Each structure stands twice: as C-alpha cells, then as structure tokens.
Amino acid sequence: MKVNSGHSFTDDQNRWLDLIRRHLIENLLMEKDDIDTLPIFTREGASWGSLAKVFKGRLENLIHEINEAIAA
C-alpha cells in the first residue's frame, strides 16, 4: 500500500490497516462513519474513538491519505 511508505506502524495498527484494506477492496472509499457502523469493524470491537487512540490521533489524516492514494 502506497500509504505505508513514510510511516512506521505497530502490529496492532497493521491489523486494523488490514481490515481497512479489506473494506476498500469492496468500497473504494473510506469514511469516518464506516468504522462506527460497518460490521467489518464493529464485530472486531472498533469505534472511531478506539482506533483514534490506536493510531495516536493520526487516524483522520491517515484515512485522508488512503482516500487520496486510491483516487490517484
């Protein structure tokens, strides 16, 4: 994934990034609300707040980067 370049991620962050990648295979866009509402995330116990902590406040910027990379 193009977004991985320039970033260092923990194992926990990589686990969530894998779920995001799986979501994007079918949807081609990631939105903030997806994390709170879609089963791929909720069945894993994810919420926007919990993932924002995992990504140390960088989640919104990361999702923006991911969406831009997909659009490019």
Residue, then its C-alpha position, 0 to 999 in steps of 0.5 A: m500500500k502506497v500509504n505505508s511508505g513514510h510511516s512506521f506502524t505497530d502490529d496492532q495498527n497493521r491489523w486494523l490497516d488490514l481490515i481497512r484494506r479489506h473494506l476498500i477492496e469492496n468500497l473504494l472509499m473510506e469514511k469516518d462513519d464506516i468504522d462506527t457502523l460497518p460490521i467489518f469493524t464493529r464485530e472486531g470491537a472498533s469505534w472511531g474513538s478506539l482506533a483514534k487512540v490506536f493510531k495516536g490521533r493520526l487516524e483522520n489524516l491517515i484515512h485522508e491519505i488512503n482516500e487520496a492514494i486510491a483516487a490517484 
